[in-house]
Amino acid sequence: MARVQRARLCRALAEAMAERGYAATSVEHVLKRAGVSRLSFYQLFDSKADCFVAAFEQARDTLLERVLAAFEEVAGGDDPVECFERVISVYLEVLVAEWPLTRLVLVEVYAAGPGILGRGREAETAMAGAYAQVFGLTDARGMLTCRMLVAATNALATSAVAANDPDGLLALRPQLVEHVRALWECGALSART
C-alpha cells in the first residue's frame, strides 16, 4: 500500500508541477491531486523536496527505460543513422506522451536546486552509451561525441518543454536526424581505424 501511495504522490507532484511549476506547487496541491492524506504524505516523505527527489528518480527511470527499450529494438541495424532516427523518434514521442514526467526531469529539476541536478547523469551516460553502440564507437573520442549529442539533444528538448511546446519538441526530429547524418558522413560518428 505504501508503495502505491508513494507512486501516486510522485505522479501527482509531477502533474501539479507541470501546471504550476516547482515554486508554486505546494504539498496541498499534491495531496488534492493524489487523494492522499497529509499524514500519509509525511509518513512517506519529509518534505516537498524529498517527494520531488523520489518523483524525479521515478520519472527519470521511466523515461530512460522506455528509450533504452527502443535502442534494443534497433540495435545492430545496417544503417546507424536510420537506427538513430528510429530511436530519436521514440525518445521525442515518449517525452510528449509523458509530459508531466518530462517537465519534471528537464525543466523543474533546475528549480529544485543544485543537489538534484547530478542525479540525471546516469541517464545521460546510459543514453551516450546507447548512441555509441548504434554508431559502433568504443574509444574516448567517440564517447565524448555521443555525450555531446545527448547534451545537445537535451538542451534543445528542454527549450521546447520549458516553452510548453510539444509540437516544437516533435519538430526537432528531422533537424536532429539531418545533423546526425551530416556528422556520420563527415566521419565524426564513425570509429577511427
C-alpha positions in Angstrom: 0.0 0.0 0.0 2.8 2.4 0.9 4.5 1.7 -2.5 1.3 2.5 -4.4 0.7 5.7 -2.4 4.3 6.7 -2.9 4.0 6.3 -6.7 0.6 8.1 -6.7 2.2 11.0 -4.8 5.2 11.2 -7.2 2.9 11.2 -10.2 0.6 13.9 -8.6 3.7 16.0 -7.8 4.8 15.8 -11.5 1.4 16.7 -12.8 1.0 19.6 -10.4 4.4 20.9 -11.3 3.6 20.6 -15.0 0.8 23.0 -14.4 2.2 25.3 -11.7 6.0 24.9 -11.6 8.1 23.9 -8.7 7.9 27.0 -6.6 4.1 27.4 -6.9 3.3 23.8 -6.2 2.5 23.1 -2.5 2.2 19.9 -0.7 -1.6 20.7 -0.5 -1.7 20.7 -4.3 -0.1 17.3 -4.4 -2.4 15.9 -1.7 -5.6 17.0 -3.5 -4.4 15.6 -6.9 -3.3 12.3 -5.3 -6.2 11.9 -3.0 -3.8 11.1 -0.1 -3.9 12.5 3.4 -1.3 14.9 4.8 -0.5 12.2 7.4 0.2 9.6 4.7 2.3 12.1 2.8 4.5 12.8 5.8 4.8 9.1 6.6 6.4 8.6 3.2 8.3 11.9 2.7 9.9 14.5 4.9 9.0 17.4 2.6 8.1 18.6 -0.9 11.8 18.5 -1.8 12.0 14.8 -0.6 9.0 13.9 -2.7 10.5 15.8 -5.6 13.7 13.7 -5.4 11.6 10.5 -5.4 9.4 11.7 -8.3 12.5 12.8 -10.3 14.1 9.4 -9.9 10.9 7.6 -10.8 10.4 9.8 -13.8 14.0 9.6 -15.0 13.9 5.8 -14.7 10.6 5.5 -16.5 11.7 7.7 -19.4 15.1 6.1 -19.7 13.6 2.5 -19.6 11.3 3.3 -22.5 14.0 4.9 -24.6 16.6 2.2 -23.9 14.0 -0.4 -24.9 13.8 1.4 -28.3 17.5 1.2 -28.6 17.4 -2.6 -28.0 14.8 -2.9 -30.8 17.0 -1.2 -33.4 20.5 -2.2 -32.3 22.6 -3.8 -34.9 20.8 -2.3 -37.9 22.6 -1.8 -41.2 22.4 2.0 -41.2 23.3 3.7 -37.9 21.6 6.9 -38.9 18.4 5.1 -39.6 18.7 3.4 -36.2 19.3 6.9 -34.6 16.2 8.2 -36.4 14.0 5.5 -35.0 15.4 5.9 -31.5 15.1 9.7 -31.5 11.6 9.4 -32.8 10.7 7.2 -29.9 12.6 9.4 -27.5 10.6 12.5 -28.5 7.3 10.6 -28.6 7.9 9.3 -25.1 8.7 12.8 -23.9 5.4 14.1 -25.3 3.4 11.2 -24.1 4.8 11.6 -20.6 4.6 15.4 -20.5 4.4 15.8 -16.7 7.4 13.5 -16.2 9.3 15.2 -19.0 8.7 18.7 -17.4 9.8 17.3 -14.1 13.1 15.8 -15.5 14.0 18.5 -18.0 12.6 21.8 -16.5 11.5 21.6 -12.9 14.8 20.0 -11.9 16.5 23.3 -12.2 14.1 24.9 -9.7 14.6 22.1 -7.2 18.2 23.2 -6.7 21.7 22.0 -7.5 21.6 18.9 -5.3 19.3 17.1 -7.6 20.9 18.1 -10.9 23.6 15.4 -10.7 21.0 12.7 -10.5 20.4 12.9 -14.2 24.0 12.0 -15.1 23.4 8.2 -15.0 20.7 8.6 -17.6 22.8 10.8 -19.8 25.7 8.3 -19.6 23.3 5.4 -20.5 22.0 7.4 -23.5 25.5 8.2 -24.6 26.5 4.5 -24.3 23.5 3.5 -26.4 24.4 6.1 -29.1 27.9 4.7 -29.1 26.6 1.2 -29.6 24.4 2.4 -32.5 27.4 4.0 -34.2 29.9 1.4 -33.2 32.1 3.8 -31.2 34.3 2.5 -28.4 37.1 5.0 -28.0 37.2 8.1 -25.7 36.7 10.4 -28.6 33.6 8.6 -29.8 32.1 8.5 -26.3 32.7 12.3 -26.0 30.9 12.8 -29.3 28.0 10.8 -28.1 27.9 12.6 -24.7 27.8 15.9 -26.7 25.0 14.6 -28.8 23.0 13.7 -25.7 23.7 17.1 -24.1 22.7 19.0 -27.3 19.5 16.9 -27.7 18.6 17.5 -24.0 19.2 21.3 -24.3 17.0 21.5 -27.4 14.3 19.4 -25.9 14.4 21.4 -22.6 13.8 24.6 -24.5 10.7 23.2 -26.2 9.5 21.7 -22.9 10.0 24.9 -21.0 8.0 26.7 -23.6 5.3 24.1 -23.2 5.5 23.3 -26.9 5.1 19.5 -27.6 4.8 20.2 -31.3 8.1 22.1 -31.2 9.6 19.1 -29.4 8.5 16.7 -32.1 9.7 19.1 -34.8 13.2 18.6 -33.5 13.3 15.1 -35.1 14.1 16.0 -38.7 16.7 18.6 -37.6 18.5 16.2 -35.3 18.4 13.4 -37.9 19.8 15.7 -40.6 22.6 16.9 -38.3 23.5 13.4 -37.2 23.6 12.3 -40.9 26.0 15.1 -41.6 28.1 14.1 -38.6 28.1 10.5 -39.8 29.0 11.4 -43.4 31.9 13.6 -42.3 33.3 10.8 -40.1 32.6 12.4 -36.7 30.4 9.5 -35.7 32.4 6.7 -37.1 35.2 4.7 -35.5 38.7 5.7 -36.3 40.8 3.0 -37.8 
